[in-house]
Amino acid sequence: MQSYLSWERVQMGLADRRPWMRALTIVGLCLAAAVPVGAIIGLLGALYGSAALVALGIAYLMLRVPIAGLVVLVAVICLLPFAALPIDIGFAPTLLDLVLVGMFFIWLCRLALHKDDAFLADTPTGAVLAFIALSIVSFIAGLSHASLTPNVVRHFGEILMSVALFILVINMVRNEQQLRVVVIALIAAAFVAALAGIVLYFMPETLTVRILSMLRIVRYPTGNAVLRYVEDNPELPLRATSTSVDPNVLGGMLIFGATLTAAQVLARRPLIGRSWLIGMLAAMVLCLVLTYSRGSFLGLAAALFVMALLRYPRLLLYGAIVLGLLLLLPFARYYVEHLVDAFLAEDLATQMRLGEYKDAFILIGRYPWLGVGFAGAPDIDTYIGVSSVYLLIAEEMGLVGLAAFLAAAGAFLASFFRSRRLCPPDSTLEPLLLGTCLAVLGALVGGVVDHYLFNLDFPHAAALLWLTMGLGAVSIRLVKAGNDRVATVR
């Protein structure tokens, strides 16, 4: 009330007939804005002060418009997933930490103040809660043979918040307009990341190193370590990383972005101009190919193949044309050979994966039920780490934890296939439903040979999975609600 009266006085001052009163009001407004800004920049310096002001502005926006928090989260996940503050409190807080904590704080406050409607629990909320509970049980049990460190606590907390993001999303995204905003943010952020990856890939390597090393201020790696090659061999082709550090993680993120974009390209009424979407999709596919991430390529292919079977058969023709064009590119021949080598298990990376799988089965066989936790393996001849999200979950949480994860994913996909038949053809919800749900399907397929979806080192990838699953659950809810309204009218 007091702030409202103050703003009313300001408006009266600006509209006053006396020129000196209007001038005095303007000077007062300038001083009110300039003094705190100058104080912050003076105390923290130009760089950190400006960053603090931007952060305060974003925080205010998130408080005023909660859905803006999801847009900020998407930007962090796609563009600066490893950015950390230049401070140390036992660990370096990341931008992802700050945004996640801020979003959960805002959501819980809204629940406490009854600013939202009733708590929503869309499918598969029960399985997600069970998965979170089992994660905590395995984590605590694993401390019996491994020491607890600040980094382990932080990473485990990030993973828990990433999984719980599903529940936050289904409660914060309440209507189709909000769903569209987040989907557009995902498409735009994925495109910017892909474009950056392509530009950096074709730059001279010395310039690429110099540009990426500028991110040292937010604790990114520097020097030649920013360059990644196939099989970590500089004599083999360079792999695109953009700002994701790891090419496989970048490829995994592009599964989500490309699937969402492809659904919009084929939609009768896309969210943005179709010509723009086609260019964005082309950039994402090209960047994904440049990552040489075979798991991501297969994941995207699986998502688009199912999309073609369910709704857009012509996508098979478009895919064949795009694949033919890609084969004409100079690096495509090696890429095809690289993909074939994976199926024949003839390259070093695939052979190492097979070795990891063998070791993983040994560890799972010794600790089959609750796994070994997240801090470390109990036996000297075993280790936690395997290039498969499913085997990694089984290592850390046992077969019980893996069953909970598969139950959550299975319930979600089953709900999607049931609801798809209820969605009116060519409605604005149809591409949102197909894009979000099939992006999750593609990521789960890619997860067969990659671990980033539940890896303590890549919490942003886990956050992207559960965020998109939440958006898919919202799409399913809206489709069912629309179908119920139609049935009621009839």
N, C-alpha and C positions, 0 to 999 in steps of 0.2 A: 504494500500500500504506500509506504514511504517513498519507494523508488518511482512509483507511478506519479505521485504528487511532484516529485523533483523533476521528472521529465515534462510534466505539464507546465511547470514554471519555466523550464528552458524554452518550450514552444511559445509561451507567452512572451518571453524576452525576445525571441527571434521575430515575432510578429508585432512587436511594440512599434508605435508610431514615431517614437523619439529615436533619432539616428544614434545618439550616444548610447542608448540602452541596447539597441541591436548590436552595436560594435562591442560593447562590454560583454554581452552574452557570448558572442563569437570568440572573443579573447579568452573568456572563461572556459569555453569548450576546448579550445586549443591547448590551454594550460592543463586541463584535466586529463587530456590524452597524452600530451607531450611529456609531462613530468614523470609519470611512472615508466613510460617507454624509455626515456633518457636515463632514468635510474637503473633500469634493468640492463641496458646496453653498457652503461658506465661501469656497473659492478661486474658484469660477466664478459665484457668485450663484445666487439661487433658480431663475430661469428656465433658464439654461444648465446649472446643476448638475443640476436635475431631468431635463432632456433627456439629459444625459450618463449618468445612472443608468438611465434607460429604455433608452438605446442599449446600455449594458453588459448589461442584462437580456436584451434581444433577441439580442445577440451570443452570450451564453451559451446561450440556447435553440437558436439555429441550430447551435452546436457540438454540443450534446447530441442534437438531433433535426434532422438535415439537411433533411427535408421541410418543416420550419418556415420555412426560408429562402425556399422558393417561395411560401409563404403571405404572408410579409413582402413579397416582391417584388411579388406581385399587389396588395397593399394600396397600395404606393408607386405603382405604375403607374396604378391607378384613382383614387386619392384625392389624392396629392401628387406628381404626375409631374415638376413643375418645381422642387420644393423643393431649396434649396442651403444649405450650411453658411455661416454668417456669418464665414468666414475666406477669405483669399486666398493661394494658393500659385502664383500665375501665372494661376490660374483658380479658380473657386469650386466645390469638389467637391459633387456633388448626392447626395441620398439614394439615387438610382438607382445612381450610381457605387459607393457604399459597399456596397450590397447585392449588386450584381453581382460586385464584386471579392471580397467575403467568401464568396459562394457558390462561385465558381471555386476560391478558395483551399482551402475545406473539401473540395470534391470531389477536387481534386488530392492533398490530404493523405490522403484515404481510399484513393485509388488507390495511393499510395506505400506506405501501411501495410497494403495488401491487406485492407481492411475491407469492400470491395465484391466482388461476383463479377466475372467476366470483363467486359471492356469490351464494351459493346453498340453495334452499328452498324446500327440499323434503317433501312429506306428512308425518306428519300433521303439518308442520311449522306454518301455519295460526292459527290453533287451539291452538298450544302451546303459540304463542304470545298473543292470546286473553286470555288464562289462566293466563299468567304472568301479563297482564294489569289488569285483574279482581282481582288478588291477591293484587296488589298495591292499587286499589280502596278500597277493603275491609279492608286492613291494615290501611289506612288513616281514613276511616269512623269509624273504631273501636276505634281510639284514643279519640273519644268524650266521652267515658265512662271508659277509662283505661289509666293509666300513662305509659309513654314511658321510658324504661330502656335500658342501654347499651346492656344487654344480649338479650332483645327482638329484638333490632335493628340487632345485630349480627346474631341471629338465623334466623330472617326473610331474611336477606341478603343471608345467606347460602342456604335457601330454593329457593330463586329467582335464584341464580347461579346454583343450582342443576337442576332446570327445564330448564334454558337456556343452560345447558350442552348438551341438545339434538341438538341445533342449532350449537354449537361448534363442536360436534362430526361429524355431517354430512358434515361440511366444512373442517375439518382436516383430516378425513379418506377418501382418494380419490380413493384408488385402493384395490384390493384383498389382496395384500401382507401386507399392513398396517392393514387391517381388521383382517388378520390371527394373526398378532403380538398381537393385543389387546385381541383377543379371547383366545389365548394361555396364555396371562398374567392373564386373568380372571380365567381360569381353574386352572392354577398353584397356584395362590393366594388363591382361594377357597379350594384347596386341602391342602395347608399348614395350613390354618385356621382350617379345619376339623381335620387334624392329630393332631394339638395342642389341639383341644377340646377333642379328644378321649384320648390322653395321660394324660391330666390334670384330666379328669373324673375318670380314673381308678387309679390314684395316691392316696396315703393316703391324706385325706382332709387337714391335717395340712401342708403337703408339697405343696399341690395345693395353699393354702392360702399364703404360704411364697413366692412361685414363682410369683403368680399374683400380690402380694403386691409390688414386685420389680418395677412394672410399676408406682409406686407413683411419680417417677421423672418426668413423663409426665402427672401427675394429674389424674391418674386412681384411683378408689376406693381401699381401703386397708382393711386388717383384714377379719373377717368373712363375711363382706358385699359382698365379691367377690363370695361367694357361693350362688347359687339360687336353691330353691327346688320347687317341685310341690305345688301350692297353698301357697307358702312361708311358708311351714310347714316342719321343719327339720325332722319330723318323716316320711315324705313321700320321695320318691326318689329324688336324686340330679339331677339337670338339667345341661347339658353341656352348657358352655358359651364361651369357648376359650378366645379370647381377645375382644369379642363383648359386654361384660358386661351383656346384656340382651339375654336370650336364644331364645326368639321369633325373635329377630333381627338376631341372628346367623342363625336360621332356614330359615328366609327369604332370607339371602344372599346365603344359600346353594341351594335354589330353582334355582337361576340363574346358579351357578356353576355346579350343577348336571345335569340340562337340557342341557347346552352346552356340557358337557362331554358325556352324553348319545348319543347325536346326532353324536359326533365324534366316539364313540365306534362302532356305527352301520354303519358308512360311509365306502364306498369302499376304499377311500384313506384318512385316518385320518391325522390330522396335526402332531401328534406324534405317537409313537409306541402304537399299540392297547393293548398290555399287560399292559403297563404303565397306559393307560386310564382306563382299567377295574379296576385296583387297586385304582386309584384315585376316580372313581365313587363309589366303595365299601366303601371307607373311608367317602366320603361325605354323602352317604345314612345312614351309621351307625351313624355318628355324628348327622345328622338331627333327627334320631330316639331318640338319647340320649338327645336332647333338649326338648323332650316331647311337641313340638310345633305342635299342631294338625292342625292349619291353614296352617303351612308350609308343613306338610305332605300331606294335601289335595291339596295344590297348586302344589306341585311336581307331585302328582298322576294325576292331571288334565292335566298338560303339557305333561307328558309321554303318557297318554291315547290318547290325540289328535295326538301326534307324531305317535303312533301306527296306528291310523285310517287313517292318511294322507299318511304314507310312509312305516312304518316298522311294519307290523302285528305281526311279531314274538316277538316284544317287549312285547306283552301281555303275551306270554308264559314265557319270561325271568322274567317279573314282578311277575308272580305267583310263580315262583321258588324262587326268592329273598324273597318274602313275606313269603313263607313257611319256608325258612331258618331263617328269622328273628324271626318267632314265636317259634323257638326252643331255642332261647336265653333266659337266666333266667329272664331278665327284660321285655320280650316281653308280657307276660301274663298281667302284670299291664298296659302296654302301650295300649293293645287292650281294656282293661276295661276302661282306661282313655278316649279313643277315643269314645267308645260306650256311656259313661256317658255324653259326649258332645252332642251327638245327642238326648239323652233322657233328657238333662238338669237336671241331678241329682247331679252333682258335684258343689262345691262352686264357682269355676272359671266361669263356664257357667252361673250360677245364677247371679253372679255379672255382667257378660256381658249383660244379659237380662235387668238387672236394668239400666245399662248404656244406652242401646238402648232406653229404655222408657224415660229416662231423656233427651237424645239427641233429640228425637222427640218433646218433650215439647219445648226445646230451638229453634229448627228449625221452629216449628209452630209459635213462637212469632216473629222470625226474618227470614222470609222465603227467601227473595230476595238476599241480599248482606251479610247475616250472621252477626256475632258480631265481626269480626276481629280476630286478633291473640294475643292480649295482655291480654284479660280477658273478662268474661261475664258481662253484665250490671246489671243483677238481682241477688240478694243475694241467691235465691233458685235455681240457675242454675250454671253450670260450663262448661268449654271447656274440652273435653276429653271423648273419646269413642273408644272401641276396634273394629273399622271398619274405614278404610280409607275413604270410601264413606260418611259415616255419619259425620266424622270429617271434611271433606271438606265442607259439607253442613252446619255444625255449624259455621265454620270460614268464608266461602265465600258465603253461601246461595245456593239456588237451581240453580242460574245463574252460579256460579262458578263450581258447581258439573256438570252442563250440559257441560261446556267448557272442563272439565277434561274427561268426558265420550266421548265427541266429538273427542278429541285428541286420546284417546285410541281406540275408535271405528274406526276412519279413518285409524289409523295405522294397526289394525288387518284386516280391509277390504282390504287394499292395499296388505297385506301379502297373504291373501287367493287368491286374483286375480293373483298375481305374481307367486305364487307357481306352477301354471299350466304351466308357461313359462320356469321354470327352468329345464334344461335337467337332466334326471335321472342319478344318480351316478357322477354328476359333482362335482368339489371341492367346488362350491358355495352352493350346496344343503344343506349339514349339517350346514353350517354357517347360511343360511337363516332359517332353521328349528330351530336350537338351539337358536339363538338370539330372534326370534319372539315368539316362544313358551315359552321361559323363561319369557318374559313379560306377556304372557297370564297366566302362572302359578302364577306369583307374584300378578296379578290382582285378581285371584281366592283366593289366600291366604289373600289378603287385605280385603275380605268380613268380616273376623273376627279378623283382626289385623290392627293397625294404623300406623305402622312405616314408610310407604311409603310417608306420608305427615305430619310428626310430627316434630315440631320445635326441639325436643330433639334428633332426629335421622336424621340429614340432609344427612348423608352419605348413608342411605338407599334410600332416594329420589334421590340422585345423581346416585346410582347404577341403579335404575329404568330407569331414563332418558338417562343415558349413554348406557344401553343395548338397549333401544328403538332407540337411534341414530344409534347404530351398525346394528340393524335390518333394519332401513331405508336405510343405506348404502348397505346392502345385497340386498334389493329390487331394489335399483337403478342399481347395478351391473348386476343383473339378467335381468332387462329390457334393459340395454345397450347391453348385450350380445345377447339378442333376436333380438334387432334392427339390430345389425351387421349381424346376420345370414339372416334376412329378406332382407337386402340390397344386400348381396351377391347373394341370390336367384333371 
